Amino acid sequence: MKEDWEEKLACAVACSSCDKAIGPQDLRILSSYTHLPICMDCKKTEEQRPDYPEVSQGMIGQCMIETEILYGDIGSYCYHHFYPFKC
Ligand SMILES: [Zn+2]
């Protein structure tokens, strides 16, 4: 279970927001709202949301809480809210 997170989250094959396919070489980033991988287009849209500054302030802590319950301790994963990454 705990080893699954990388495949499920980091190597997701589609944007969790718009369902656009994400290839292994395409950059993706974590949503500040759902902590799931989204495409860069959706990230730009997210940044326009009026509550984004507020949400982004607490997102690392929130991500750690949510992902620890589901996947165990994957703290560094949460920093991909800031850094686009590849699978
Ligand atoms: Zn998308």
PDB file of the backbone (N, CA, C, O) and the ligand in Angstrom, with CONECT records:
HET     ZN  A 101       1
ATOM      1  N   MET A   1       0.840  -1.213   0.000  1.00  0.00           N
ATOM      2  CA  MET A   1       0.000   0.000   0.000  1.00  0.00           C
ATOM      3  C   MET A   1       0.868   1.254   0.000  1.00  0.00           C
ATOM      4  O   MET A   1       0.682   2.149  -0.824  1.00  0.00           O
ATOM      5  N   LYS A   2       1.806   1.308   0.922  1.00  0.00           N
ATOM      6  CA  LYS A   2       2.599   2.528   1.023  1.00  0.00           C
ATOM      7  C   LYS A   2       3.502   2.733  -0.192  1.00  0.00           C
ATOM      8  O   LYS A   2       3.856   3.865  -0.521  1.00  0.00           O
ATOM      9  N   GLU A   3       3.867   1.659  -0.844  1.00  0.00           N
ATOM     10  CA  GLU A   3       4.734   1.793  -2.023  1.00  0.00           C
ATOM     11  C   GLU A   3       3.929   2.236  -3.244  1.00  0.00           C
ATOM     12  O   GLU A   3       4.490   2.658  -4.255  1.00  0.00           O
ATOM     13  N   ASP A   4       2.624   2.135  -3.130  1.00  0.00           N
ATOM     14  CA  ASP A   4       1.762   2.451  -4.261  1.00  0.00           C
ATOM     15  C   ASP A   4       1.672   3.934  -4.578  1.00  0.00           C
ATOM     16  O   ASP A   4       1.322   4.323  -5.692  1.00  0.00           O
ATOM     17  N   TRP A   5       1.988   4.748  -3.599  1.00  0.00           N
ATOM     18  CA  TRP A   5       1.671   6.171  -3.780  1.00  0.00           C
ATOM     19  C   TRP A   5       2.396   6.778  -4.964  1.00  0.00           C
ATOM     20  O   TRP A   5       1.856   7.638  -5.660  1.00  0.00           O
ATOM     21  N   GLU A   6       3.618   6.331  -5.191  1.00  0.00           N
ATOM     22  CA  GLU A   6       4.375   6.946  -6.264  1.00  0.00           C
ATOM     23  C   GLU A   6       3.698   6.700  -7.614  1.00  0.00           C
ATOM     24  O   GLU A   6       3.595   7.597  -8.451  1.00  0.00           O
ATOM     25  N   GLU A   7       3.246   5.479  -7.797  1.00  0.00           N
ATOM     26  CA  GLU A   7       2.574   5.142  -9.038  1.00  0.00           C
ATOM     27  C   GLU A   7       1.241   5.867  -9.153  1.00  0.00           C
ATOM     28  O   GLU A   7       0.900   6.395 -10.211  1.00  0.00           O
ATOM     29  N   LYS A   8       0.496   5.886  -8.064  1.00  0.00           N
ATOM     30  CA  LYS A   8      -0.843   6.480  -8.102  1.00  0.00           C
ATOM     31  C   LYS A   8      -0.811   7.985  -8.205  1.00  0.00           C
ATOM     32  O   LYS A   8      -1.619   8.586  -8.913  1.00  0.00           O
ATOM     33  N   LEU A   9       0.130   8.596  -7.494  1.00  0.00           N
ATOM     34  CA  LEU A   9       0.143  10.055  -7.440  1.00  0.00           C
ATOM     35  C   LEU A   9       1.154  10.641  -8.403  1.00  0.00           C
ATOM     36  O   LEU A   9       0.802  11.399  -9.306  1.00  0.00           O
ATOM     37  N   ALA A  10       2.410  10.287  -8.206  1.00  0.00           N
ATOM     38  CA  ALA A  10       3.459  10.916  -9.002  1.00  0.00           C
ATOM     39  C   ALA A  10       3.373  10.526 -10.471  1.00  0.00           C
ATOM     40  O   ALA A  10       3.708  11.324 -11.347  1.00  0.00           O
ATOM     41  N   CYS A  11       2.926   9.305 -10.743  1.00  0.00           N
ATOM     42  CA  CYS A  11       2.914   8.824 -12.125  1.00  0.00           C
ATOM     43  C   CYS A  11       1.494   8.748 -12.681  1.00  0.00           C
ATOM     44  O   CYS A  11       1.217   7.936 -13.564  1.00  0.00           O
ATOM     45  N   ALA A  12       0.612   9.571 -12.179  1.00  0.00           N
ATOM     46  CA  ALA A  12      -0.745   9.582 -12.700  1.00  0.00           C
ATOM     47  C   ALA A  12      -0.712   9.835 -14.209  1.00  0.00           C
ATOM     48  O   ALA A  12       0.088  10.639 -14.687  1.00  0.00           O
ATOM     49  N   VAL A  13      -1.572   9.155 -14.952  1.00  0.00           N
ATOM     50  CA  VAL A  13      -1.542   9.263 -16.412  1.00  0.00           C
ATOM     51  C   VAL A  13      -2.540  10.289 -16.933  1.00  0.00           C
ATOM     52  O   VAL A  13      -2.606  10.541 -18.136  1.00  0.00           O
ATOM     53  N   ALA A  14      -3.308  10.876 -16.037  1.00  0.00           N
ATOM     54  CA  ALA A  14      -4.259  11.898 -16.473  1.00  0.00           C
ATOM     55  C   ALA A  14      -4.375  12.968 -15.396  1.00  0.00           C
ATOM     56  O   ALA A  14      -4.207  12.701 -14.206  1.00  0.00           O
ATOM     57  N   CYS A  15      -4.664  14.182 -15.842  1.00  0.00           N
ATOM     58  CA  CYS A  15      -4.896  15.281 -14.910  1.00  0.00           C
ATOM     59  C   CYS A  15      -6.116  14.958 -14.057  1.00  0.00           C
ATOM     60  O   CYS A  15      -7.147  14.537 -14.581  1.00  0.00           O
ATOM     61  N   SER A  16      -6.004  15.152 -12.755  1.00  0.00           N
ATOM     62  CA  SER A  16      -7.117  14.811 -11.870  1.00  0.00           C
ATOM     63  C   SER A  16      -8.214  15.862 -11.931  1.00  0.00           C
ATOM     64  O   SER A  16      -9.295  15.669 -11.375  1.00  0.00           O
ATOM     65  N   SER A  17      -7.943  16.960 -12.596  1.00  0.00           N
ATOM     66  CA  SER A  17      -8.930  18.033 -12.679  1.00  0.00           C
ATOM     67  C   SER A  17      -9.677  18.030 -14.013  1.00  0.00           C
ATOM     68  O   SER A  17     -10.907  18.077 -14.035  1.00  0.00           O
ATOM     69  N   CYS A  18      -8.934  17.974 -15.130  1.00  0.00           N
ATOM     70  CA  CYS A  18      -9.586  18.073 -16.437  1.00  0.00           C
ATOM     71  C   CYS A  18      -9.526  16.773 -17.237  1.00  0.00           C
ATOM     72  O   CYS A  18     -10.051  16.707 -18.349  1.00  0.00           O
ATOM     73  N   ASP A  19      -8.892  15.741 -16.684  1.00  0.00           N
ATOM     74  CA  ASP A  19      -8.804  14.428 -17.343  1.00  0.00           C
ATOM     75  C   ASP A  19      -7.944  14.412 -18.595  1.00  0.00           C
ATOM     76  O   ASP A  19      -7.933  13.423 -19.328  1.00  0.00           O
ATOM     77  N   LYS A  20      -7.233  15.485 -18.842  1.00  0.00           N
ATOM     78  CA  LYS A  20      -6.308  15.484 -19.971  1.00  0.00           C
ATOM     79  C   LYS A  20      -5.188  14.474 -19.694  1.00  0.00           C
ATOM     80  O   LYS A  20      -4.716  14.359 -18.563  1.00  0.00           O
ATOM     81  N   ALA A  21      -4.773  13.751 -20.723  1.00  0.00           N
ATOM     82  CA  ALA A  21      -3.709  12.765 -20.542  1.00  0.00           C
ATOM     83  C   ALA A  21      -2.390  13.457 -20.209  1.00  0.00           C
ATOM     84  O   ALA A  21      -2.054  14.493 -20.784  1.00  0.00           O
ATOM     85  N   ILE A  22      -1.652  12.872 -19.274  1.00  0.00           N
ATOM     86  CA  ILE A  22      -0.329  13.376 -18.923  1.00  0.00           C
ATOM     87  C   ILE A  22       0.667  12.268 -19.239  1.00  0.00           C
ATOM     88  O   ILE A  22       0.600  11.184 -18.658  1.00  0.00           O
ATOM     89  N   GLY A  23       1.574  12.532 -20.142  1.00  0.00           N
ATOM     90  CA  GLY A  23       2.580  11.536 -20.500  1.00  0.00           C
ATOM     91  C   GLY A  23       3.687  11.482 -19.461  1.00  0.00           C
ATOM     92  O   GLY A  23       3.830  12.402 -18.655  1.00  0.00           O
ATOM     93  N   PRO A  24       4.468  10.415 -19.476  1.00  0.00           N
ATOM     94  CA  PRO A  24       5.554  10.264 -18.499  1.00  0.00           C
ATOM     95  C   PRO A  24       6.546  11.420 -18.549  1.00  0.00           C
ATOM     96  O   PRO A  24       7.182  11.733 -17.542  1.00  0.00           O
ATOM     97  N   GLN A  25       6.683  12.053 -19.704  1.00  0.00           N
ATOM     98  CA  GLN A  25       7.646  13.144 -19.838  1.00  0.00           C
ATOM     99  C   GLN A  25       7.008  14.518 -19.641  1.00  0.00           C
ATOM    100  O   GLN A  25       7.702  15.534 -19.668  1.00  0.00           O
ATOM    101  N   ASP A  26       5.716  14.551 -19.448  1.00  0.00           N
ATOM    102  CA  ASP A  26       5.050  15.846 -19.268  1.00  0.00           C
ATOM    103  C   ASP A  26       5.139  16.293 -17.821  1.00  0.00           C
ATOM    104  O   ASP A  26       5.005  15.495 -16.893  1.00  0.00           O
ATOM    105  N   LEU A  27       5.365  17.573 -17.652  1.00  0.00           N
ATOM    106  CA  LEU A  27       5.395  18.116 -16.300  1.00  0.00           C
ATOM    107  C   LEU A  27       3.989  18.120 -15.718  1.00  0.00           C
ATOM    108  O   LEU A  27       3.010  18.368 -16.421  1.00  0.00           O
ATOM    109  N   ARG A  28       3.910  17.848 -14.453  1.00  0.00           N
ATOM    110  CA  ARG A  28       2.658  17.972 -13.721  1.00  0.00           C
ATOM    111  C   ARG A  28       2.981  18.612 -12.377  1.00  0.00           C
ATOM    112  O   ARG A  28       4.151  18.712 -12.008  1.00  0.00           O
ATOM    113  N   ILE A  29       1.983  19.036 -11.657  1.00  0.00           N
ATOM    114  CA  ILE A  29       2.206  19.674 -10.356  1.00  0.00           C
ATOM    115  C   ILE A  29       1.025  19.328  -9.471  1.00  0.00           C
ATOM    116  O   ILE A  29      -0.037  18.951  -9.967  1.00  0.00           O
ATOM    117  N   LEU A  30       1.202  19.453  -8.170  1.00  0.00           N
ATOM    118  CA  LEU A  30       0.100  19.089  -7.285  1.00  0.00           C
ATOM    119  C   LEU A  30      -0.882  20.235  -7.124  1.00  0.00           C
ATOM    120  O   LEU A  30      -0.494  21.399  -7.018  1.00  0.00           O
ATOM    121  N   SER A  31      -2.145  19.888  -7.110  1.00  0.00           N
ATOM    122  CA  SER A  31      -3.176  20.868  -6.824  1.00  0.00           C
ATOM    123  C   SER A  31      -3.103  21.282  -5.365  1.00  0.00           C
ATOM    124  O   SER A  31      -2.914  20.441  -4.485  1.00  0.00           O
ATOM    125  N   SER A  32      -3.252  22.562  -5.108  1.00  0.00           N
ATOM    126  CA  SER A  32      -3.268  23.030  -3.729  1.00  0.00           C
ATOM    127  C   SER A  32      -4.591  22.714  -3.055  1.00  0.00           C
ATOM    128  O   SER A  32      -4.718  22.848  -1.838  1.00  0.00           O
ATOM    129  N   TYR A  33      -5.557  22.305  -3.823  1.00  0.00           N
ATOM    130  CA  TYR A  33      -6.879  22.030  -3.270  1.00  0.00           C
ATOM    131  C   TYR A  33      -7.097  20.545  -3.004  1.00  0.00           C
ATOM    132  O   TYR A  33      -7.658  20.169  -1.976  1.00  0.00           O
ATOM    133  N   THR A  34      -6.657  19.715  -3.921  1.00  0.00           N
ATOM    134  CA  THR A  34      -6.915  18.277  -3.765  1.00  0.00           C
ATOM    135  C   THR A  34      -5.661  17.462  -3.458  1.00  0.00           C
ATOM    136  O   THR A  34      -5.761  16.296  -3.076  1.00  0.00           O
ATOM    137  N   HIS A  35      -4.485  18.062  -3.619  1.00  0.00           N
ATOM    138  CA  HIS A  35      -3.199  17.382  -3.420  1.00  0.00           C
ATOM    139  C   HIS A  35      -3.019  16.226  -4.395  1.00  0.00           C
ATOM    140  O   HIS A  35      -2.297  15.269  -4.115  1.00  0.00           O
ATOM    141  N   LEU A  36      -3.673  16.324  -5.521  1.00  0.00           N
ATOM    142  CA  LEU A  36      -3.510  15.333  -6.574  1.00  0.00           C
ATOM    143  C   LEU A  36      -2.809  15.989  -7.755  1.00  0.00           C
ATOM    144  O   LEU A  36      -2.851  17.211  -7.902  1.00  0.00           O
ATOM    145  N   PRO A  37      -2.164  15.186  -8.595  1.00  0.00           N
ATOM    146  CA  PRO A  37      -1.456  15.770  -9.739  1.00  0.00           C
ATOM    147  C   PRO A  37      -2.431  16.392 -10.748  1.00  0.00           C
ATOM    148  O   PRO A  37      -3.471  15.816 -11.067  1.00  0.00           O
ATOM    149  N   ILE A  38      -2.076  17.545 -11.223  1.00  0.00           N
ATOM    150  CA  ILE A  38      -2.867  18.213 -12.266  1.00  0.00           C
ATOM    151  C   ILE A  38      -1.911  18.730 -13.334  1.00  0.00           C
ATOM    152  O   ILE A  38      -0.706  18.843 -13.108  1.00  0.00           O
ATOM    153  N   CYS A  39      -2.473  19.043 -14.506  1.00  0.00           N
ATOM    154  CA  CYS A  39      -1.636  19.559 -15.583  1.00  0.00           C
ATOM    155  C   CYS A  39      -1.316  21.030 -15.319  1.00  0.00           C
ATOM    156  O   CYS A  39      -1.952  21.672 -14.483  1.00  0.00           O
ATOM    157  N   MET A  40      -0.341  21.546 -16.027  1.00  0.00           N
ATOM    158  CA  MET A  40       0.099  22.910 -15.785  1.00  0.00           C
ATOM    159  C   MET A  40      -0.992  23.932 -16.145  1.00  0.00           C
ATOM    160  O   MET A  40      -1.061  25.005 -15.546  1.00  0.00           O
ATOM    161  N   ASP A  41      -1.832  23.597 -17.115  1.00  0.00           N
ATOM    162  CA  ASP A  41      -2.939  24.495 -17.464  1.00  0.00           C
ATOM    163  C   ASP A  41      -3.902  24.650 -16.297  1.00  0.00           C
ATOM    164  O   ASP A  41      -4.347  25.755 -15.984  1.00  0.00           O
ATOM    165  N   CYS A  42      -4.215  23.533 -15.662  1.00  0.00           N
ATOM    166  CA  CYS A  42      -5.138  23.588 -14.522  1.00  0.00           C
ATOM    167  C   CYS A  42      -4.511  24.329 -13.352  1.00  0.00           C
ATOM    168  O   CYS A  42      -5.206  25.000 -12.589  1.00  0.00           O
ATOM    169  N   LYS A  43      -3.189  24.206 -13.212  1.00  0.00           N
ATOM    170  CA  LYS A  43      -2.522  24.931 -12.138  1.00  0.00           C
ATOM    171  C   LYS A  43      -2.679  26.445 -12.337  1.00  0.00           C
ATOM    172  O   LYS A  43      -2.913  27.188 -11.384  1.00  0.00           O
ATOM    173  N   LYS A  44      -2.547  26.876 -13.573  1.00  0.00           N
ATOM    174  CA  LYS A  44      -2.710  28.301 -13.847  1.00  0.00           C
ATOM    175  C   LYS A  44      -4.120  28.755 -13.492  1.00  0.00           C
ATOM    176  O   LYS A  44      -4.316  29.826 -12.917  1.00  0.00           O
ATOM    177  N   THR A  45      -5.089  27.930 -13.839  1.00  0.00           N
ATOM    178  CA  THR A  45      -6.479  28.249 -13.506  1.00  0.00           C
ATOM    179  C   THR A  45      -6.665  28.314 -11.994  1.00  0.00           C
ATOM    180  O   THR A  45      -7.344  29.194 -11.465  1.00  0.00           O
ATOM    181  N   GLU A  46      -6.041  27.354 -11.319  1.00  0.00           N
ATOM    182  CA  GLU A  46      -6.160  27.298  -9.859  1.00  0.00           C
ATOM    183  C   GLU A  46      -5.608  28.566  -9.217  1.00  0.00           C
ATOM    184  O   GLU A  46      -6.178  29.094  -8.263  1.00  0.00           O
ATOM    185  N   GLU A  47      -4.505  29.036  -9.750  1.00  0.00           N
ATOM    186  CA  GLU A  47      -3.866  30.214  -9.171  1.00  0.00           C
ATOM    187  C   GLU A  47      -4.721  31.462  -9.301  1.00  0.00           C
ATOM    188  O   GLU A  47      -4.506  32.447  -8.594  1.00  0.00           O
ATOM    189  N   GLN A  48      -5.692  31.420 -10.207  1.00  0.00           N
ATOM    190  CA  GLN A  48      -6.586  32.573 -10.381  1.00  0.00           C
ATOM    191  C   GLN A  48      -7.731  32.578  -9.379  1.00  0.00           C
ATOM    192  O   GLN A  48      -8.427  33.584  -9.242  1.00  0.00           O
ATOM    193  N   ARG A  49      -7.933  31.481  -8.687  1.00  0.00           N
ATOM    194  CA  ARG A  49      -9.062  31.412  -7.764  1.00  0.00           C
ATOM    195  C   ARG A  49      -8.864  32.397  -6.618  1.00  0.00           C
ATOM    196  O   ARG A  49      -7.749  32.543  -6.117  1.00  0.00           O
ATOM    197  N   PRO A  50      -9.930  33.076  -6.198  1.00  0.00           N
ATOM    198  CA  PRO A  50      -9.776  34.135  -5.185  1.00  0.00           C
ATOM    199  C   PRO A  50      -9.263  33.628  -3.841  1.00  0.00           C
ATOM    200  O   PRO A  50      -8.624  34.379  -3.104  1.00  0.00           O
ATOM    201  N   ASP A  51      -9.531  32.375  -3.516  1.00  0.00           N
ATOM    202  CA  ASP A  51      -9.066  31.876  -2.218  1.00  0.00           C
ATOM    203  C   ASP A  51      -7.703  31.194  -2.306  1.00  0.00           C
ATOM    204  O   ASP A  51      -7.229  30.618  -1.327  1.00  0.00           O
ATOM    205  N   TYR A  52      -7.072  31.261  -3.487  1.00  0.00           N
ATOM    206  CA  TYR A  52      -5.799  30.553  -3.657  1.00  0.00           C
ATOM    207  C   TYR A  52      -4.719  30.988  -2.665  1.00  0.00           C
ATOM    208  O   TYR A  52      -4.057  30.126  -2.087  1.00  0.00           O
ATOM    209  N   PRO A  53      -4.514  32.298  -2.444  1.00  0.00           N
ATOM    210  CA  PRO A  53      -3.447  32.692  -1.503  1.00  0.00           C
ATOM    211  C   PRO A  53      -3.658  32.096  -0.114  1.00  0.00           C
ATOM    212  O   PRO A  53      -2.707  31.666   0.539  1.00  0.00           O
ATOM    213  N   GLU A  54      -4.893  32.076   0.321  1.00  0.00           N
ATOM    214  CA  GLU A  54      -5.215  31.531   1.642  1.00  0.00           C
ATOM    215  C   GLU A  54      -4.979  30.016   1.669  1.00  0.00           C
ATOM    216  O   GLU A  54      -4.350  29.488   2.586  1.00  0.00           O
ATOM    217  N   VAL A  55      -5.494  29.336   0.651  1.00  0.00           N
ATOM    218  CA  VAL A  55      -5.368  27.884   0.589  1.00  0.00           C
ATOM    219  C   VAL A  55      -3.904  27.471   0.479  1.00  0.00           C
ATOM    220  O   VAL A  55      -3.477  26.501   1.104  1.00  0.00           O
ATOM    221  N   SER A  56      -3.141  28.213  -0.318  1.00  0.00           N
ATOM    222  CA  SER A  56      -1.755  27.809  -0.546  1.00  0.00           C
ATOM    223  C   SER A  56      -0.914  27.971   0.718  1.00  0.00           C
ATOM    224  O   SER A  56       0.093  27.283   0.885  1.00  0.00           O
ATOM    225  N   GLN A  57      -1.315  28.860   1.593  1.00  0.00           N
ATOM    226  CA  GLN A  57      -0.562  29.033   2.843  1.00  0.00           C
ATOM    227  C   GLN A  57      -0.591  27.783   3.700  1.00  0.00           C
ATOM    228  O   GLN A  57       0.416  27.419   4.306  1.00  0.00           O
ATOM    229  N   GLY A  58      -1.724  27.131   3.754  1.00  0.00           N
ATOM    230  CA  GLY A  58      -1.843  25.964   4.616  1.00  0.00           C
ATOM    231  C   GLY A  58      -1.666  24.640   3.902  1.00  0.00           C
ATOM    232  O   GLY A  58      -1.849  23.581   4.502  1.00  0.00           O
ATOM    233  N   MET A  59      -1.312  24.689   2.625  1.00  0.00           N
ATOM    234  CA  MET A  59      -1.421  23.457   1.843  1.00  0.00           C
ATOM    235  C   MET A  59      -0.402  22.396   2.207  1.00  0.00           C
ATOM    236  O   MET A  59      -0.707  21.205   2.142  1.00  0.00           O
ATOM    237  N   ILE A  60       0.812  22.800   2.592  1.00  0.00           N
ATOM    238  CA  ILE A  60       1.805  21.777   2.918  1.00  0.00           C
ATOM    239  C   ILE A  60       1.363  20.993   4.155  1.00  0.00           C
ATOM    240  O   ILE A  60       1.381  19.762   4.165  1.00  0.00           O
ATOM    241  N   GLY A  61       0.972  21.717   5.183  1.00  0.00           N
ATOM    242  CA  GLY A  61       0.502  21.048   6.390  1.00  0.00           C
ATOM    243  C   GLY A  61      -0.703  20.170   6.125  1.00  0.00           C
ATOM    244  O   GLY A  61      -0.796  19.046   6.619  1.00  0.00           O
ATOM    245  N   GLN A  62      -1.621  20.701   5.336  1.00  0.00           N
ATOM    246  CA  GLN A  62      -2.824  19.949   5.005  1.00  0.00           C
ATOM    247  C   GLN A  62      -2.491  18.710   4.173  1.00  0.00           C
ATOM    248  O   GLN A  62      -3.050  17.634   4.388  1.00  0.00           O
ATOM    249  N   CYS A  63      -1.600  18.874   3.250  1.00  0.00           N
ATOM    250  CA  CYS A  63      -1.180  17.746   2.405  1.00  0.00           C
ATOM    251  C   CYS A  63      -0.561  16.641   3.252  1.00  0.00           C
ATOM    252  O   CYS A  63      -0.855  15.462   3.060  1.00  0.00           O
ATOM    253  N   MET A  64       0.294  17.028   4.186  1.00  0.00           N
ATOM    254  CA  MET A  64       0.955  16.027   5.033  1.00  0.00           C
ATOM    255  C   MET A  64      -0.072  15.250   5.828  1.00  0.00           C
ATOM    256  O   MET A  64       0.025  14.030   5.957  1.00  0.00           O
ATOM    257  N   ILE A  65      -1.058  15.958   6.362  1.00  0.00           N
ATOM    258  CA  ILE A  65      -2.093  15.283   7.145  1.00  0.00           C
ATOM    259  C   ILE A  65      -2.865  14.310   6.264  1.00  0.00           C
ATOM    260  O   ILE A  65      -3.064  13.151   6.629  1.00  0.00           O
ATOM    261  N   GLU A  66      -3.296  14.789   5.105  1.00  0.00           N
ATOM    262  CA  GLU A  66      -4.144  13.953   4.247  1.00  0.00           C
ATOM    263  C   GLU A  66      -3.391  12.777   3.638  1.00  0.00           C
ATOM    264  O   GLU A  66      -3.906  11.660   3.586  1.00  0.00           O
ATOM    265  N   THR A  67      -2.169  13.034   3.178  1.00  0.00           N
ATOM    266  CA  THR A  67      -1.455  11.944   2.512  1.00  0.00           C
ATOM    267  C   THR A  67      -0.905  10.944   3.520  1.00  0.00           C
ATOM    268  O   THR A  67      -0.728   9.771   3.190  1.00  0.00           O
ATOM    269  N   GLU A  68      -0.633  11.388   4.741  1.00  0.00           N
ATOM    270  CA  GLU A  68      -0.115  10.446   5.727  1.00  0.00           C
ATOM    271  C   GLU A  68      -1.169   9.403   6.074  1.00  0.00           C
ATOM    272  O   GLU A  68      -0.859   8.229   6.273  1.00  0.00           O
ATOM    273  N   ILE A  69      -2.412   9.847   6.144  1.00  0.00           N
ATOM    274  CA  ILE A  69      -3.498   8.910   6.434  1.00  0.00           C
ATOM    275  C   ILE A  69      -3.610   7.873   5.323  1.00  0.00           C
ATOM    276  O   ILE A  69      -3.795   6.683   5.581  1.00  0.00           O
ATOM    277  N   LEU A  70      -3.497   8.339   4.091  1.00  0.00           N
ATOM    278  CA  LEU A  70      -3.709   7.454   2.947  1.00  0.00           C
ATOM    279  C   LEU A  70      -2.484   6.626   2.598  1.00  0.00           C
ATOM    280  O   LEU A  70      -2.593   5.445   2.270  1.00  0.00           O
ATOM    281  N   TYR A  71      -1.316   7.254   2.672  1.00  0.00           N
ATOM    282  CA  TYR A  71      -0.139   6.628   2.064  1.00  0.00           C
ATOM    283  C   TYR A  71       1.044   6.490   3.008  1.00  0.00           C
ATOM    284  O   TYR A  71       2.099   6.014   2.588  1.00  0.00           O
ATOM    285  N   GLY A  72       0.910   6.883   4.250  1.00  0.00           N
ATOM    286  CA  GLY A  72       2.064   6.860   5.126  1.00  0.00           C
ATOM    287  C   GLY A  72       2.879   8.131   4.954  1.00  0.00           C
ATOM    288  O   GLY A  72       2.431   9.093   4.332  1.00  0.00           O
ATOM    289  N   ASP A  73       4.071   8.119   5.508  1.00  0.00           N
ATOM    290  CA  ASP A  73       4.878   9.328   5.530  1.00  0.00           C
ATOM    291  C   ASP A  73       5.538   9.584   4.182  1.00  0.00           C
ATOM    292  O   ASP A  73       6.540   8.954   3.845  1.00  0.00           O
ATOM    293  N   ILE A  74       4.980  10.500   3.423  1.00  0.00           N
ATOM    294  CA  ILE A  74       5.563  10.839   2.119  1.00  0.00           C
ATOM    295  C   ILE A  74       5.758  12.342   2.047  1.00  0.00           C
ATOM    296  O   ILE A  74       5.458  12.982   1.038  1.00  0.00           O
ATOM    297  N   GLY A  75       6.273  12.895   3.152  1.00  0.00           N
ATOM    298  CA  GLY A  75       6.366  14.338   3.307  1.00  0.00           C
ATOM    299  C   GLY A  75       6.934  15.092   2.124  1.00  0.00           C
ATOM    300  O   GLY A  75       6.416  16.148   1.760  1.00  0.00           O
ATOM    301  N   SER A  76       7.987  14.576   1.518  1.00  0.00           N
ATOM    302  CA  SER A  76       8.615  15.326   0.432  1.00  0.00           C
ATOM    303  C   SER A  76       7.689  15.440  -0.775  1.00  0.00           C
ATOM    304  O   SER A  76       7.806  16.372  -1.571  1.00  0.00           O
ATOM    305  N   TYR A  77       6.783  14.501  -0.903  1.00  0.00           N
ATOM    306  CA  TYR A  77       5.807  14.550  -1.991  1.00  0.00           C
ATOM    307  C   TYR A  77       5.051  15.873  -1.983  1.00  0.00           C
ATOM    308  O   TYR A  77       4.768  16.442  -3.038  1.00  0.00           O
ATOM    309  N   CYS A  78       4.731  16.350  -0.806  1.00  0.00           N
ATOM    310  CA  CYS A  78       3.904  17.553  -0.679  1.00  0.00           C
ATOM    311  C   CYS A  78       4.599  18.795  -1.230  1.00  0.00           C
ATOM    312  O   CYS A  78       3.938  19.773  -1.581  1.00  0.00           O
ATOM    313  N   TYR A  79       5.907  18.761  -1.304  1.00  0.00           N
ATOM    314  CA  TYR A  79       6.598  19.932  -1.828  1.00  0.00           C
ATOM    315  C   TYR A  79       6.447  20.088  -3.337  1.00  0.00           C
ATOM    316  O   TYR A  79       6.848  21.100  -3.911  1.00  0.00           O
ATOM    317  N   HIS A  80       5.872  19.090  -3.962  1.00  0.00           N
ATOM    318  CA  HIS A  80       5.609  19.201  -5.400  1.00  0.00           C
ATOM    319  C   HIS A  80       4.428  20.132  -5.701  1.00  0.00           C
ATOM    320  O   HIS A  80       4.028  20.271  -6.856  1.00  0.00           O
ATOM    321  N   HIS A  81       3.884  20.755  -4.685  1.00  0.00           N
ATOM    322  CA  HIS A  81       2.954  21.853  -4.930  1.00  0.00           C
ATOM    323  C   HIS A  81       3.705  23.032  -5.549  1.00  0.00           C
ATOM    324  O   HIS A  81       3.131  23.844  -6.276  1.00  0.00           O
ATOM    325  N   PHE A  82       4.990  23.103  -5.246  1.00  0.00           N
ATOM    326  CA  PHE A  82       5.789  24.239  -5.715  1.00  0.00           C
ATOM    327  C   PHE A  82       6.619  23.886  -6.936  1.00  0.00           C
ATOM    328  O   PHE A  82       6.913  24.744  -7.768  1.00  0.00           O
ATOM    329  N   TYR A  83       6.993  22.618  -7.041  1.00  0.00           N
ATOM    330  CA  TYR A  83       7.911  22.225  -8.091  1.00  0.00           C
ATOM    331  C   TYR A  83       7.245  21.264  -9.054  1.00  0.00           C
ATOM    332  O   TYR A  83       6.882  20.148  -8.682  1.00  0.00           O
ATOM    333  N   PRO A  84       7.085  21.703 -10.301  1.00  0.00           N
ATOM    334  CA  PRO A  84       6.569  20.763 -11.309  1.00  0.00           C
ATOM    335  C   PRO A  84       7.498  19.557 -11.391  1.00  0.00           C
ATOM    336  O   PRO A  84       8.705  19.692 -11.190  1.00  0.00           O
ATOM    337  N   PHE A  85       6.960  18.404 -11.679  1.00  0.00           N
ATOM    338  CA  PHE A  85       7.770  17.197 -11.700  1.00  0.00           C
ATOM    339  C   PHE A  85       7.317  16.265 -12.804  1.00  0.00           C
ATOM    340  O   PHE A  85       6.242  16.417 -13.385  1.00  0.00           O
ATOM    341  N   LYS A  86       8.178  15.293 -13.070  1.00  0.00           N
ATOM    342  CA  LYS A  86       7.839  14.242 -14.015  1.00  0.00           C
ATOM    343  C   LYS A  86       7.703  12.947 -13.253  1.00  0.00           C
ATOM    344  O   LYS A  86       8.109  12.837 -12.095  1.00  0.00           O
ATOM    345  N   CYS A  87       7.136  11.985 -13.911  1.00  0.00           N
ATOM    346  CA  CYS A  87       6.940  10.682 -13.277  1.00  0.00           C
ATOM    347  C   CYS A  87       8.292  10.106 -12.845  1.00  0.00           C
ATOM    348  O   CYS A  87       8.346   9.009 -12.288  1.00  0.00           O
TER     349      CYS A  87
HETATM  350 ZN    ZN A 101      -5.809  19.635 -16.279  1.00  0.00          ZN2+
END
